[in-house]
Amino acid sequence: MKKALLILFNLLLFSHLLTAQTPKADDSNGVFWKPIVEMNDKLYPSYVLANVNRNYLKDNDTPQDKKTYFGDSEGQFGIEITYLKLGPANVKLVVECPKIMETSSFSVYLNGKSTKYQIFPEIAYKWDVLSNISQPFPVNVNYYVYVNDVLKEKQTKIVTVRSINDCPYIFIHRQKVIHDMNFMYAAYVNENHPIITNQLMPEIMRTGIVNSITGYQTNDRLEVLRQVFAVWNVLRQRGVKYSSLVSSNNEPAQKYPLVVHQFVRRPSESLASQQANCVDGTVLFASILYRMGIHPLIVTTPNHCWLGFYMNAQHTDTMFLETTMMGSHISSDQLETAKGLDVYSLILDRLYPDSYKTFLLAVKVGFSNYSKDKNKFLVDSKVTFLPENADIEHLQYQIFEIERYRREGLLPIISN
């Protein structure tokens, strides 16, 4: 018996000595992770630029468990990390892509009580680069994961960087949550662009249609409409015409994640090219009105977009305008129908006959378009979980105020 105990003691002693002499094992074993790029492996410069001061995803119920999600709630680049046997650990994620960002990182202590965690660093974007991207291109984004100061591994993810003109308006999260992002059209409204202040405002004054730009100060709805017509007249003189040039993606809704986007020109681009599709013309017009102190609305449907605006500061009187008619030549019969509107001005008709009647007809068509789909427009749309074979078209019936999203921190997308 003593001999057996002596043998056992010697074996235990040998095992202890062997363990003491063995180098410490890499304690990152048992950890598996994968890189994530939100918005279907694409980066939309327009989105990250416009929402830098907002927490849209956080505020709209993306399934983010506070106990397992760490970092930037608006993060576009992150990882999902899975524990198999490690337990508590310090984890550091480093993300790098010199073309579009400075090297960015995030460190966190994970308690090991969950099997999966998500980590999204706040990315230090190169904003001047993003704002000048005119066409999509691929980049390699490198991810480095350190567990207890040991580099677990490096992975590279190929990401498509979209053009600044690509406006995402629906995002279906990888967890099948719909994010209605039609508000992103408002990001293309840039009321502070120098071309509006330095060129368009003086041109509006030189027409003589208005004596001054007063917004709602006169409390006269006809004076407000006169100011809007002055904008219409100047844009027609500049030769801005409707162009159906669009670029959008129409992937099946059953593919997750999914981002649906629309090509949108910035106001300076529409003026330079003298072309504007329905969205372009709306954001151009809205930019000028907002600068004048007249609060614009953007109206969207699945196949169209047009302008709305309030006729008073109380937002109780709304008018609509079909901006695609800006450069149109209308028949004499159509022009005559414009005289029937209650806002008709004989003086403006005599001074600016073609331009004024076309403007009134665009008002009539804008209101008609609104009335046709009046009952379909959503009010304070909320995020919903996606059912099977979901129809996402209903999300595109929207009317939203530029002023509201400015208050919430949505930034205008700048242009030269």
FENNOR-V409828 format. One line per field, one symbol per residue. burial: b if it has 24 or more other ideal C-beta (glycine too) atoms within 12 Angstrom, else e. A space follows every 50 residues. Layout:
burial=???
This chain:
burial=eeeeeeeeeeeeeeeeeeeeeeeeeeebeebebebbbbbbbbbbbbbbbb bbebebbeebebebeeebbbbbbbbbbbbbbebeebeebbbbbbbbbeeb beebbbebebebeeebbbbbbbbbbbeebbbebeeeeebebbbbbbbbee ebbebebebbbbbbbbbbbbbbbbbbbbbbbbbbbbbbbbbebebbeeeb bebbeebebbeebebbeeeebebbbbbbbbbbbbbbebebbbbeebebbe eebeeebbbbbbbbbbbbbbbeeebbbbbbbbbbbbbbbbbbbbbbbbbb beebbbbbbbbbeeeeebbbbbbbbbbbebeeeebeebeebebbbeebee ebebbbbbbbbbbbbbbebbeebeeebbeebebeebeeeeebeebbbbbb bbbebbeeebbbbbbe
